[in-house]
Amino acid sequence: KADFIAKMHIALKECAETEYWIRLLENSEYIDNNYANLLLRECLSIKKMLISSLNTIKNNFKKYKKSVDN
């Protein structure tokens, strides 16, 4: 479980880096605003899923550790 949580954190960091690059491409006018907004919406959706998954996993991991410790 701890390894999976670490992997999810890496995925979240990669998502943040992707968001940065999309904004950079938009600001440099390499991609147009409409396409950038589409990509950013998708990136935000993925970020929300990752955060929600991490919160669930961490809560379940805490409950599991408490039950094992008792």
Backbone as JSON Lines, residues from 0, in Angstrom:
{"i":0,"aa":"K","n":[0.82,-1.21,0.0],"ca":[0.0,0.0,0.0],"c":[0.86,1.26,0.0]}
{"i":1,"aa":"A","n":[1.91,1.28,0.79],"ca":[2.76,2.47,0.86],"c":[3.41,2.75,-0.49]}
{"i":2,"aa":"D","n":[3.8,1.68,-1.2],"ca":[4.41,1.85,-2.51],"c":[3.4,2.42,-3.5]}
{"i":3,"aa":"F","n":[2.16,1.95,-3.42],"ca":[1.11,2.47,-4.3],"c":[0.85,3.95,-4.03]}
{"i":4,"aa":"I","n":[0.83,4.34,-2.77],"ca":[0.65,5.75,-2.41],"c":[1.79,6.58,-2.98]}
{"i":5,"aa":"A","n":[3.01,6.08,-2.9],"ca":[4.15,6.8,-3.45],"c":[4.01,6.96,-4.96]}
{"i":6,"aa":"K","n":[3.55,5.91,-5.64],"ca":[3.35,5.98,-7.09],"c":[2.26,7.0,-7.45]}
{"i":7,"aa":"M","n":[1.23,7.06,-6.65],"ca":[0.15,8.03,-6.9],"c":[0.66,9.46,-6.71]}
{"i":8,"aa":"H","n":[1.54,9.67,-5.74],"ca":[2.14,10.99,-5.56],"c":[2.99,11.37,-6.77]}
{"i":9,"aa":"I","n":[3.7,10.41,-7.32],"ca":[4.48,10.68,-8.53],"c":[3.56,11.06,-9.68]}
{"i":10,"aa":"A","n":[2.47,10.35,-9.82],"ca":[1.5,10.67,-10.88],"c":[0.94,12.07,-10.7]}
{"i":11,"aa":"L","n":[0.7,12.48,-9.47],"ca":[0.18,13.82,-9.19],"c":[1.21,14.88,-9.56]}
{"i":12,"aa":"K","n":[2.48,14.63,-9.25],"ca":[3.54,15.56,-9.63],"c":[3.67,15.65,-11.15]}
{"i":13,"aa":"E","n":[3.54,14.53,-11.83],"ca":[3.6,14.53,-13.3],"c":[2.43,15.32,-13.88]}
{"i":14,"aa":"C","n":[1.29,15.22,-13.26],"ca":[0.12,15.98,-13.7],"c":[0.37,17.48,-13.56]}
{"i":15,"aa":"A","n":[0.97,17.88,-12.45],"ca":[1.29,19.3,-12.24],"c":[2.31,19.78,-13.27]}
{"i":16,"aa":"E","n":[3.27,18.93,-13.6],"ca":[4.26,19.3,-14.62],"c":[3.61,19.42,-15.99]}
{"i":17,"aa":"T","n":[2.67,18.54,-16.29],"ca":[1.94,18.61,-17.56],"c":[1.17,19.91,-17.65]}
{"i":18,"aa":"E","n":[0.53,20.29,-16.55],"ca":[-0.21,21.56,-16.52],"c":[0.73,22.73,-16.81]}
{"i":19,"aa":"Y","n":[1.91,22.71,-16.22],"ca":[2.91,23.75,-16.44],"c":[3.27,23.85,-17.93]}
{"i":20,"aa":"W","n":[3.53,22.7,-18.55],"ca":[3.93,22.71,-19.96],"c":[2.8,23.15,-20.87]}
{"i":21,"aa":"I","n":[1.57,22.79,-20.55],"ca":[0.44,23.25,-21.36],"c":[0.34,24.77,-21.29]}
{"i":22,"aa":"R","n":[0.48,25.32,-20.09],"ca":[0.43,26.78,-19.95],"c":[1.59,27.45,-20.68]}
{"i":23,"aa":"L","n":[2.75,26.86,-20.63],"ca":[3.91,27.39,-21.34],"c":[3.67,27.38,-22.85]}
{"i":24,"aa":"L","n":[3.14,26.28,-23.35],"ca":[2.83,26.2,-24.78],"c":[1.79,27.23,-25.2]}
{"i":25,"aa":"E","n":[0.81,27.43,-24.34],"ca":[-0.22,28.44,-24.62],"c":[0.37,29.85,-24.6]}
{"i":26,"aa":"N","n":[1.16,30.15,-23.59],"ca":[1.75,31.5,-23.48],"c":[2.74,31.79,-24.6]}
{"i":27,"aa":"S","n":[3.39,30.77,-25.11],"ca":[4.33,30.98,-26.21],"c":[3.62,30.95,-27.56]}
{"i":28,"aa":"E","n":[2.3,30.77,-27.52],"ca":[1.44,30.72,-28.71],"c":[1.78,29.56,-29.63]}
{"i":29,"aa":"Y","n":[2.33,28.5,-29.05],"ca":[2.6,27.28,-29.81],"c":[1.3,26.51,-30.05]}
{"i":30,"aa":"I","n":[0.39,26.59,-29.06],"ca":[-0.97,26.06,-29.23],"c":[-1.95,27.18,-28.94]}
{"i":31,"aa":"D","n":[-3.14,27.09,-29.56],"ca":[-4.12,28.17,-29.35],"c":[-4.85,28.01,-28.02]}
{"i":32,"aa":"N","n":[-5.52,29.07,-27.62],"ca":[-6.19,29.11,-26.31],"c":[-7.26,28.04,-26.17]}
{"i":33,"aa":"N","n":[-8.02,27.79,-27.23],"ca":[-9.09,26.79,-27.14],"c":[-8.53,25.4,-26.88]}
{"i":34,"aa":"Y","n":[-7.48,25.04,-27.59],"ca":[-6.87,23.73,-27.4],"c":[-6.22,23.64,-26.02]}
{"i":35,"aa":"A","n":[-5.57,24.71,-25.59],"ca":[-4.95,24.74,-24.27],"c":[-6.02,24.57,-23.18]}
{"i":36,"aa":"N","n":[-7.13,25.25,-23.33],"ca":[-8.2,25.13,-22.34],"c":[-8.76,23.72,-22.28]}
{"i":37,"aa":"L","n":[-8.9,23.08,-23.44],"ca":[-9.35,21.7,-23.48],"c":[-8.38,20.79,-22.73]}
{"i":38,"aa":"L","n":[-7.1,20.95,-23.02],"ca":[-6.08,20.14,-22.35],"c":[-6.03,20.42,-20.85]}
{"i":39,"aa":"L","n":[-6.16,21.68,-20.47],"ca":[-6.13,22.03,-19.05],"c":[-7.33,21.47,-18.3]}
{"i":40,"aa":"R","n":[-8.5,21.45,-18.95],"ca":[-9.68,20.86,-18.31],"c":[-9.46,19.36,-18.08]}
{"i":41,"aa":"E","n":[-8.88,18.69,-19.07],"ca":[-8.59,17.26,-18.93],"c":[-7.57,17.03,-17.81]}
{"i":42,"aa":"C","n":[-6.55,17.87,-17.79],"ca":[-5.51,17.76,-16.77],"c":[-6.1,17.98,-15.38]}
{"i":43,"aa":"L","n":[-6.95,18.97,-15.23],"ca":[-7.6,19.24,-13.95],"c":[-8.48,18.07,-13.52]}
{"i":44,"aa":"S","n":[-9.17,17.47,-14.48],"ca":[-10.01,16.32,-14.17],"c":[-9.16,15.16,-13.65]}
{"i":45,"aa":"I","n":[-8.04,14.92,-14.3],"ca":[-7.13,13.85,-13.86],"c":[-6.56,14.17,-12.48]}
{"i":46,"aa":"K","n":[-6.2,15.45,-12.27],"ca":[-5.66,15.86,-10.97],"c":[-6.68,15.62,-9.86]}
{"i":47,"aa":"K","n":[-7.94,15.95,-10.1],"ca":[-8.98,15.74,-9.1],"c":[-9.14,14.26,-8.78]}
{"i":48,"aa":"M","n":[-9.08,13.41,-9.81],"ca":[-9.2,11.97,-9.59],"c":[-8.02,11.44,-8.77]}
{"i":49,"aa":"L","n":[-6.83,11.92,-9.08],"ca":[-5.65,11.48,-8.34],"c":[-5.72,11.9,-6.88]}
{"i":50,"aa":"I","n":[-6.12,13.13,-6.63],"ca":[-6.23,13.62,-5.26],"c":[-7.29,12.84,-4.49]}
{"i":51,"aa":"S","n":[-8.43,12.61,-5.12],"ca":[-9.49,11.85,-4.48],"c":[-9.03,10.42,-4.17]}
{"i":52,"aa":"S","n":[-8.36,9.82,-5.13],"ca":[-7.85,8.46,-4.92],"c":[-6.82,8.41,-3.8]}
{"i":53,"aa":"L","n":[-5.92,9.38,-3.78],"ca":[-4.93,9.44,-2.71],"c":[-5.57,9.58,-1.35]}
{"i":54,"aa":"N","n":[-6.56,10.45,-1.24],"ca":[-7.25,10.64,0.04],"c":[-7.92,9.34,0.49]}
{"i":55,"aa":"T","n":[-8.58,8.66,-0.43],"ca":[-9.24,7.4,-0.1],"c":[-8.23,6.34,0.32]}
{"i":56,"aa":"I","n":[-7.17,6.21,-0.45],"ca":[-6.14,5.21,-0.14],"c":[-5.51,5.48,1.23]}
{"i":57,"aa":"K","n":[-5.18,6.74,1.49],"ca":[-4.56,7.08,2.77],"c":[-5.5,6.79,3.93]}
{"i":58,"aa":"N","n":[-6.78,7.13,3.79],"ca":[-7.75,6.86,4.86],"c":[-7.9,5.36,5.09]}
{"i":59,"aa":"N","n":[-7.98,4.6,4.01],"ca":[-8.1,3.15,4.14],"c":[-6.84,2.54,4.75]}
{"i":60,"aa":"F","n":[-5.68,3.08,4.38],"ca":[-4.41,2.58,4.92],"c":[-4.33,2.85,6.42]}
{"i":61,"aa":"K","n":[-4.78,4.03,6.85],"ca":[-4.79,4.35,8.28],"c":[-5.7,3.4,9.05]}
{"i":62,"aa":"K","n":[-6.91,3.15,8.5],"ca":[-7.83,2.23,9.15],"c":[-7.24,0.83,9.23]}
{"i":63,"aa":"Y","n":[-6.59,0.4,8.17],"ca":[-5.98,-0.93,8.14],"c":[-4.88,-1.04,9.19]}
{"i":64,"aa":"K","n":[-4.02,-0.02,9.28],"ca":[-2.94,-0.04,10.26],"c":[-3.48,-0.09,11.68]}
{"i":65,"aa":"K","n":[-4.58,0.65,11.94],"ca":[-5.16,0.63,13.28],"c":[-5.7,-0.74,13.62]}
{"i":66,"aa":"S","n":[-6.35,-1.39,12.65],"ca":[-6.92,-2.72,12.91],"c":[-5.83,-3.76,13.11]}
{"i":67,"aa":"V","n":[-4.71,-3.62,12.42],"ca":[-3.6,-4.56,12.58],"c":[-2.9,-4.34,13.9]}
{"i":68,"aa":"D","n":[-2.76,-3.08,14.32],"ca":[-2.08,-2.76,15.56],"c":[-2.86,-3.23,16.79]}
{"i":69,"aa":"N","n":[-4.17,-3.32,16.66],"ca":[-5.0,-3.74,17.79],"c":[-5.03,-5.19,17.9]}
